[in-house]
Amino acid sequence: MSTDWQDTSWQEEFLDMKAHKPEDVKLLMEIPRGFLDAMKLGSLHEEYKRLKKRQSNE
């Protein structure tokens, strides 16, 4: 399984799903600048997957 690192469609969709803190919006719109940004982005992606799953079950 390969990952397409250029695919940001989940980030755009996630921005429309709920309200975000300004720093999270900036992170979702830009490239992570370090390890902590990458970890936070990974956490946001997990939250996106949970919300997406919840929406598909409704």
TAKANOR-V41069 format. One record per run of one state. SS is the DSSP state (helix for helix, strand for strand, loop for the rest). FROM is the first residue (numbers start at 0). TO is the last residue. If there is no record, write none. Layout:
# TAKANOR-V41069
ss;from;to
SS;FROM;TO
SS;FROM;TO
This chain:
# TAKANOR-V41069
ss;from;to
loop;0;7
helix;8;16
loop;17;20
helix;21;28
loop;29;33
helix;34;56
loop;57;57
